[in-house]
Amino acid sequence: MKNNMKTYRYLFIIISFAFLINVQAQEKKVKPDSVIKELINKGLKAYDKADYTTAEIQFRQALSKEPLNAVAAYDLGLTETELDKNLEAARYFNKAAKQSQDPLLKAKAYFNEGDIWYQKKKYEKAVEAFKNALRNNPNDEEARYNLALAQQKLKQQQKKNKNKKNKQNKKNQQQNKNQNNKENQKKDQQKQNKQGNKDQKNKDKQGQNKNKQNNKNQKDRNKKGKGDKKKDQKGKPKDDQKNKNNQNKNGQQKDQQNKQGGKERQQPQQGQGQKRKAQLTPQQVKQLLVALKNKENKTQKKVKVKILKGRGKKQKQDKDW
């Protein structure tokens, strides 16, 4: 009896879980397709009337109720294209292509996406989109033609980008080269300035050494000159000693002249007209002046005698006449 009760309980639990699962599944299908279809139909009617704003609202409402609805996404992509929202349109076409199970719808969605990328000059994305369109619909010749155009444009673009990149690389290399040259020139200039400063320091040092040597030589000369003026053993300067010797010599000459007498005083000394090196005493100067006066008197007397003789001869001749 107890075993039967347990069995019933297990069966009741299993049935309850099955019922809940069925209810949840039914709730997922609660969103009636008629509502979504009605929204889509309203959007298509507005689209046909070129009322793209109303169409956009209807398709967005349909997607909000069923986000995985590929038809609503595709129709919204067409509407965004008419509103010049091309990037939004490309996003919805890609969404529709990935969510749809219909190959033809997938091919159309990829084709429209590729066309948007082609207009935007995104040729690489356009090539990939057209390839996906052909994978889902190999008989789409328009997609094949657009693919060829996109591939050609992609090659041209890649070549142009390559040339542009090479040109930019050359420009960068030239700029780097110029920058390196400037840096090298700056380094050379700094090196030259450093060498110039070093040479200037050497010159200044040589000039200082020369000045020191000149000062030393001047000091040596001054020291030597002071040495010449040193006093002799008696404590008198050499110049005073020379003056004293000259005075002694002049004194000896004076004594000698006094011994010779007046005759020698009257006769001028040999070389009297020459400048005497020795200094004369006041007594010697007085004696010299006296001698010169006596000589001048004698000369005047001789001149007078000659004049008188000349006159006497003239008178005598007059008497003879």
C-alpha positions in Angstrom: 0.0 0.0 0.0 2.8 2.3 0.9 4.6 1.5 -2.3 1.6 2.4 -4.3 1.3 5.7 -2.6 4.9 6.5 -3.5 4.4 5.6 -7.0 1.4 7.9 -7.3 3.3 10.7 -5.9 6.1 10.3 -8.4 3.6 10.2 -11.2 1.9 13.3 -10.0 5.2 15.2 -9.8 6.1 14.1 -13.4 2.8 15.1 -14.7 3.0 18.5 -13.0 6.4 19.2 -14.6 5.1 18.2 -18.0 2.2 20.5 -17.6 4.4 23.4 -16.6 6.7 22.9 -19.6 3.7 22.8 -21.9 2.3 26.0 -20.4 5.6 27.8 -20.9 5.7 26.6 -24.5 2.3 27.9 -25.0 3.2 31.2 -23.4 6.0 31.6 -25.9 3.5 31.2 -28.7 1.2 33.6 -26.9 2.5 36.4 -29.2 0.1 35.7 -32.0 1.6 35.8 -35.5 -1.4 37.8 -36.6 -0.2 40.8 -34.5 3.3 40.7 -35.9 1.9 40.2 -39.4 -0.5 43.1 -38.9 2.4 45.4 -37.9 4.5 44.3 -40.8 1.6 44.8 -43.2 1.0 48.3 -41.8 4.7 49.1 -42.3 4.6 47.8 -45.9 1.5 50.0 -46.7 3.3 53.1 -45.3 6.4 52.1 -47.3 4.5 51.9 -50.5 3.0 55.3 -49.8 6.6 56.7 -49.2 5.7 57.3 -45.6 9.0 55.9 -44.5 8.8 57.3 -40.9 5.5 55.5 -40.2 6.9 52.3 -41.9 10.0 52.5 -39.6 7.8 52.7 -36.5 5.7 49.7 -37.6 8.7 47.5 -38.4 10.5 48.5 -35.1 7.4 47.5 -33.1 7.3 44.2 -34.9 10.9 43.6 -34.0 10.3 44.6 -30.4 7.7 41.9 -30.2 9.7 39.3 -32.0 13.4 40.2 -32.2 14.3 37.2 -34.3 11.8 38.0 -37.1 14.0 38.2 -40.2 11.2 39.6 -42.4 10.7 42.6 -40.1 14.5 43.2 -39.9 14.8 43.0 -43.7 11.9 45.4 -44.2 13.3 47.8 -41.6 16.6 47.7 -43.5 14.9 48.8 -46.7 13.1 51.6 -44.8 16.4 52.9 -43.3 17.9 53.0 -46.8 15.1 55.3 -47.9 15.7 57.5 -44.9 19.5 57.7 -45.8 20.4 55.8 -42.7 22.6 53.5 -44.7 24.8 52.2 -41.8 21.6 51.3 -39.8 20.2 49.6 -42.9 23.4 47.5 -43.4 23.2 46.4 -39.8 19.5 45.3 -40.2 20.2 43.5 -43.6 23.0 41.6 -41.9 20.7 40.7 -39.0 18.0 39.5 -41.4 20.5 37.4 -43.3 21.8 35.7 -40.2 18.3 35.0 -38.7 16.5 33.9 -41.8 16.2 30.3 -42.8 15.1 31.2 -46.3 18.1 31.2 -48.7 16.5 33.7 -51.1 15.8 36.1 -48.3 19.4 35.6 -47.0 20.7 36.2 -50.5 18.7 39.5 -50.9 19.8 40.7 -47.5 23.5 40.1 -48.3 23.1 41.7 -51.7 21.6 44.9 -50.2 24.3 45.0 -47.5 27.0 44.6 -50.2 25.5 47.4 -52.3 25.6 49.8 -49.2 29.3 48.9 -48.6 30.1 49.4 -52.2 28.6 52.9 -52.2 30.5 53.7 -49.0 33.7 52.5 -50.8 34.1 49.8 -48.2 35.1 47.4 -51.0 36.4 44.6 -48.8 33.1 44.4 -46.9 31.2 44.6 -50.2 33.1 41.7 -51.7 32.4 39.5 -48.6 28.6 40.4 -48.7 28.3 39.7 -52.5 30.1 36.4 -52.0 27.6 35.4 -49.2 24.7 36.4 -51.6 26.1 34.1 -54.3 26.6 31.3 -51.7 22.8 31.4 -51.0 21.8 32.1 -54.6 24.4 31.0 -57.1 22.1 32.0 -60.0 22.1 35.7 -59.0 24.0 37.2 -61.9 23.6 40.7 -60.6 25.4 39.7 -57.4 28.1 38.1 -59.5 28.6 41.3 -61.6 28.6 43.5 -58.5 31.2 41.1 -56.9 33.5 41.5 -59.9 33.2 45.3 -59.7 33.8 45.3 -56.0 36.9 43.1 -56.4 38.3 45.4 -59.1 37.7 48.4 -56.9 39.3 46.6 -54.0 42.5 45.9 -56.0 42.7 49.6 -57.1 42.1 50.7 -53.6 44.7 48.4 -52.2 47.2 49.5 -54.9 46.4 53.2 -54.1 46.8 52.6 -50.4 50.1 50.8 -51.0 51.4 53.6 -53.1 50.1 56.1 -50.5 51.8 54.0 -47.8 55.0 53.8 -49.7 54.9 57.6 -50.3 54.2 58.2 -46.6 57.0 55.8 -45.7 59.4 57.7 -48.0 58.2 60.9 -46.5 58.8 59.6 -43.0 62.2 58.3 -44.0 63.1 61.6 -45.5 61.8 63.4 -42.4 63.8 61.0 -40.2 66.9 61.5 -42.4 66.5 65.3 -42.1 66.0 65.0 -38.4 69.1 62.8 -38.1 71.0 65.3 -40.2 69.9 68.1 -38.0 70.8 66.2 -34.9 74.2 65.3 -36.4 74.7 69.0 -37.4 73.7 70.0 -33.9 76.2 67.5 -32.4 78.9 68.6 -34.7 78.2 72.3 -33.8 78.3 71.4 -30.1 81.5 69.5 -30.7 83.0 72.5 -32.5 81.8 74.8 -29.8 83.3 72.6 -27.2 86.6 72.4 -29.1 86.5 76.2 -29.6 86.0 76.7 -25.9 88.8 74.3 -25.2 91.1 76.2 -27.6 90.1 79.5 -26.1 90.8 78.2 -22.7 94.3 77.0 -23.9 94.9 80.5 -25.4 93.8 82.1 -22.2 96.0 79.8 -20.2 99.0 80.5 -22.5 98.3 84.2 -22.2 98.2 83.9 -18.4 101.4 81.9 -18.5 103.0 84.6 -20.7 101.9 87.3 -18.4 103.2 85.4 -15.5 106.5 85.0 -17.3 106.7 88.7 -18.2 105.9 89.6 -14.7 108.6 87.3 -13.5 111.1 88.7 -16.0 110.1 92.2 -14.9 110.6 91.3 -11.3 114.0 89.8 -12.1 115.0 93.0 -13.9 113.8 95.1 -11.0 115.7 92.8 -8.7 118.8 93.1 -10.8 118.5 96.9 -11.0 118.2 97.1 -7.2 121.2 94.9 -7.0 123.3 97.3 -9.0 122.4 100.1 -6.5 123.5 98.1 -3.5 125.9 99.8 -1.1 129.6 99.0 -1.1 131.4 97.6 1.9 131.6 101.0 3.6 127.9 101.4 3.4 127.8 104.0 0.6 126.1 103.7 -2.8 128.4 103.0 -5.8 127.3 106.3 -7.4 128.4 108.3 -4.4 131.8 106.4 -4.5 132.3 107.4 -8.1 131.5 111.1 -7.3 133.9 111.0 -4.5 136.6 109.6 -6.7 136.0 112.3 -9.3 136.2 115.0 -6.6 139.6 113.5 -5.4 140.9 113.6 -9.0 139.8 117.2 -9.5 141.5 118.1 -6.2 144.7 116.6 -7.4 144.5 118.5 -10.6 144.0 121.7 -8.7 147.1 121.1 -6.6 149.1 120.4 -9.7 148.0 123.7 -11.3 148.9 125.7 -8.3 152.4 124.3 -8.4 152.9 125.1 -12.1 152.2 128.9 -11.6 150.5 131.6 -13.5 152.0 130.7 -16.9 150.3 127.4 -16.9 147.1 129.1 -15.6 147.1 131.4 -18.7 147.5 128.6 -21.3 144.3 126.8 -22.0 144.4 123.1 -21.4 144.4 120.7 -24.4 140.9 119.8 -25.3 139.4 122.8 -23.5 136.7 123.2 -26.1 135.6 119.6 -25.5 133.0 118.8 -22.9 134.5 117.7 -19.7 133.3 114.6 -18.2 134.5 115.5 -14.7 132.7 118.2 -12.7 134.7 121.5 -12.0 134.9 123.1 -8.7 134.0 126.8 -8.2 137.7 127.7 -7.9 138.6 125.9 -11.1 135.7 127.7 -12.9 137.0 131.1 -11.7 140.6 130.3 -12.8 139.3 129.3 -16.2 137.4 132.5 -16.7 140.5 134.6 -15.7 142.6 132.7 -18.2 140.0 133.2 -21.0 139.9 137.0 -20.2 143.7 137.3 -20.3 143.8 135.5 -23.6 141.1 137.7 -25.1 143.1 140.9 -23.9 146.2 139.6 -25.6 144.3 138.9 -28.8 142.9 142.5 -28.8 146.3 144.0 -28.3 147.7 142.1 -31.2 144.9 143.2 -33.4 145.5 146.9 -32.4 149.2 146.6 -33.2 148.5 145.3 -36.7 146.0 148.1 -37.3 148.6 150.7 -36.2 151.2 149.2 -38.4 148.9 149.3 -41.4 148.2 153.0 -40.9 151.9 153.8 -40.7 152.7 152.2 -44.0 149.9 154.0 -45.7 151.1 157.4 -44.5 154.6 156.7 -45.6 153.5 155.9 -49.1 151.5 159.1 -49.2 154.7 161.1 -48.4 156.6 159.4 -51.2 154.0 160.6 -53.7 
